[in-house]
Amino acid sequence: MFNNVIAGVDERPGGRDAIALASELASEHGRITLAHIYGAVPSVWTRSSALYGTASEKHGLDVLRNAALEANLVADLRCCGSSSIGRGLHELAELIDADLLVVGSSQRGAWGRALLGDDTRAALNGAPCAVAVAPAGYAQHPRLFNEIGVGYNGSPESIHALAVARELAAERDARISAFEAVSVPAIALASGPAPVDDCMQELLDVARGRVSALDGVEPHAVYGQPAEELAMFSASVDLLVVGSRGYGPLGRLVHGSTSHRLARLARCPLLVLPRAAGESIDTDVPPADAQAALPTGP
């Protein structure tokens, strides 16, 4: 599925988590690049910048070699200076035409509830390819992808997410579960409890019909806040795949409150696909007419 994968690596545990997830998501004969990004010194300090860059590159390559050895992985090693971790990873992804960027997350609280650090946020925001986030501790508790979940609502982005989930499932002989969470639009709340109850049931009926119509997929539909419901759903699957509606490939993955919370709360690895990939899909599946469990922004 993914033939050219980058794993962002530093000296923190998140780098090992990213390597473990990259190894699982890469195709059998795919190429994996371990990347270490260090902060670049302004070029106006020419001499100090050169010395700093040489030392940082050497240290970074040592970090990558040790990480590859620990993971028993044959991989390309890239150490680059950049003004930020995210920018450096994006530039490298464009340079080598990567189709997946994998990053780790930090942890507070129970395993699997990821607290996104600044570097992870930066890597997610505006990436030129699909992005996967490994939950904290994934390297110590890797999962076989026996069940793949997908956020679905009939939109082009969700249709593409389902297609990718199907391809991944076929490669791994895995099951697929499609999940949609719906909620009553805020404007309806002013109408009082009775109309809201009627609207909620109607939305649920539509959602259940939509996901139940999918072939070879275990359907799930609930009423609730999309990010929270999807996060709970993620505890029952081994990988969660969602599409992005952001401007730029993943521009609103961070800026949209729904998707931001999902990236932070997911209990399993999260795979977010760029918006552009879903726009060219031709399908006769009708678009969703309800708020769904996909990145939608505030």
N, C-alpha and C positions, 0 to 999 in steps of 0.2 A: 504493500500500500504506500508507505512512505520510503522513498528510495534515497533521500539525501537529508539527513537529520543532524541538527546541531543541538548539543546539550551544553547549557551554560554551567560552568564549573568554577568554584572558588574554593577557599579552604574551609567553608562551612558545610554542615551536613546536607544542606539543600542541594549541593553539587552532586553528592553521591546519589541522592534521590532522583535527580534529573538524569543521571547516567543510567540508573536502573530502568526508569520509564522509557528512555530513548531506546534502550536495547530491546524492550518489549514491543515498542511501536514500529521500529524499523523493519522493513521487509527482509526476507531471508538473506538476500544478497545486497542489501542496502548499505550505503556509506554513512558512517557516523563520524561526526567531527566534534571533538571536545574543545570548547572555546573558553578562554580566560580573558576577561577584559579588565585592563587597568586604567586608572585615570591618567590622562595625558597632561604634561606640563606645557603651558603656553609657549609657542615657538619663539616668542621674543627673547626668552631666556635660552638662547641657542645651545650654549655649552652644557648648562645644567639639564636642559631638556634631553639632550642626546645621552648624557650619562644616566639620567633617571630612566629613560626609555630602555636602555640596554640592560640595566639591572632589573627593571620590572619585567621585561620580557624573559630574561633568564629565570627569574623566580617563578613566573607564571608557567613556563614550560616545565619546570620541575614539579609544580603542583599538578599539571596535567599528566605528566608521565606517571607520577605516583598514583593518581586516580585511576588511570587506565590499567596499571598493574594490579591495583587492589580489586578492580572489577573484572580482571582477566579478559580485557577487551582490546581488540585491535582497532585502532581509530586514528584518524587524522588529528593532529594537534595544532591549534591556532591560538596565538597569544597576540592581542592587539591593544593599542592604546586608543582611548576615545574620551570625549568630554563626559560621557555617562555610560553606565552599563547597558542600558536599553539601546542607546544609539549605536554602540559598538556591536551588539548582537544583531541589530537590524542591518547595519552596513555589511557585516559578514554574511548574513543570510542572503542579501541581494548579490553580493560578490560571487558566492558559490552556488547561487540559485537553489537554495535549500527549500524543501517543501514542508518542513516541520521544525519548529524551535521548541525545545523542552527546557523548562526552568523548574527550580525547586521553590519551596516556601519555608518560612520559619514556623515555629510552633509555640503556642501557649495553650495549655489545657490538654484535653484528651487527644490521643493520636488521631491524625486524619483531619482535624479541624485546623485548616491552615490559616495562619496570620500572614497576609501578604506584606513583605517588606518593600522598601522603595525600589530595589533592583527588580523584583518580580513585577511590580506595577509598571515600571518603565519598559520591561521586556514585553508586556502584554499590550501596551498602548501604541497602536499604530504599526504593529508588526507586518512585514510584507508577506507572511505565509501563515499557515495554521500554527497555533500555539497550544502546547500541552503543559499543564501544571501538575507536578507531582506533590502529593500531600506529604507533610512532614513525617519522616520515619518510613517512607516507602521502601527504601533500600533494605531496611531490616525486615519488612513485612511485604515483599512483593506478591502480587496476585496474578494468577493466570486469568486471562480474559474469558471466563466461562459465560458471563452474561454482560452484554453491552446495553446500556441505557441510552436513549436519545430523547431530547426535548423536541416535541412535535406539536405543530398547530396548523399544518397545511400551507404555511407560507413557503416561498421559494427557498429561504434559508433553512427551514426545518426539513424540507424535502431533500435538500442536499445533505444535511446532517444524517438523515435516514439512509441515504444512498451510501455514504461513507461508512456508517455503522454496519450496513449489510455487507459491504466489501470486507471490513475488518472481521466480521463474524464468520464469513465464508472461509477466510484464511485460517481461522482458529477453531472452526466447528463450534462456534458459540451461539447462545440464544440472544434474541433481541427483545428488549422491552421499550415500548414507546410511552411517553408520559406527557400529559398536558395538565397544567394547573390554570384554572380560570378564576377571575374575580369580578365582582360587579363594578362597573365604572363609577368613579366618585360622584358623578353628577346624579346617579340614580339613588344615592343615599339620601338625598333631600326629599325623596318621594315617600319616605316612611317604610316601616318594616314589611308590610304585606307585598307591595310591588317588588321590593328587594328580594324577598323569598321566591316570588314567581320568576324573577329575572335570573336568580341564581340557579334554579332548577332547569330553566331553559338552556342556560349556558352549559351546564353540566351534561344535559342530554345531547346537545350538539357536539360537545367535546368527546363524549363517550362514543357517539356514532362515528366521528371522524377517525379516532384511533382504532376502533374496532374494525373498520373497513380495511385496514392495512393487512396484507398477506404475510403470514409467517411471523407475526409480531405479537407479543403479550401486551395487551392494551391496559393503560392506567389513566384515569382522569379523576381529578379531585378539585374541590373548591378551596382556594386559599391564596396566600401571597406567593407568587411564582418562585422567587429565590429560595424562600424557606421550605416550600414543598419539594422543590427539586433537590435541595440539599438533603432532606430526609429520604427521598427516593434514592439518592446516590449511595446511601448506606447498604442498599440491597443489590447493587450492581458492582461490577469490577472496573468499569470505565463509563464515563458519562460524556456524550457527544452533543454539542449544541452549535447552532449557527450564530452569526453575528450580523446585526443590522447597522453597524457603525459606519460613519463616513470615513473612508479609508478602510483598509482590510479589517482592522480590529479597533478602530478609533474610539468607539464608545464602550468597549469592554470595560474600561476603567471608569469612564465618565458616566455611564449609565448605572444608576444605583442598583437595579435588579441584577445585572450581570456582575457587577463588582462584588455584591454580597455572595453570589453563587461561587465565584472564584475563591472567595475566602472561606466559605462554609462547606464546600463539597467534601464528602467523606471518602471519596475515591478519586483516582486520577481524572482530570477534566481536560477534554479536548475541545478547543474552540476553533471553528472554521471561519475563514475570511468571508466577508459578505460577497465579494466579487465572484467567488466560486459558485454561489447559488443563483446568480442573476441570469446565467445563460441556460439554466435547466428548463427544458420544455416539458410541461406535464399537464395532465387534465385534472389533477387534484385541485379542488376549489380552495381558495385562500381562506384562512381563518377569519371569523367575524367576531372573535372574542379575544380578550387579553390572554396571552398564553405564556407558558414557561420557557421563554426565550429572551435573550438580551434585548430590552426595549428602551432602556434609558429611563429617566425620571418620569 
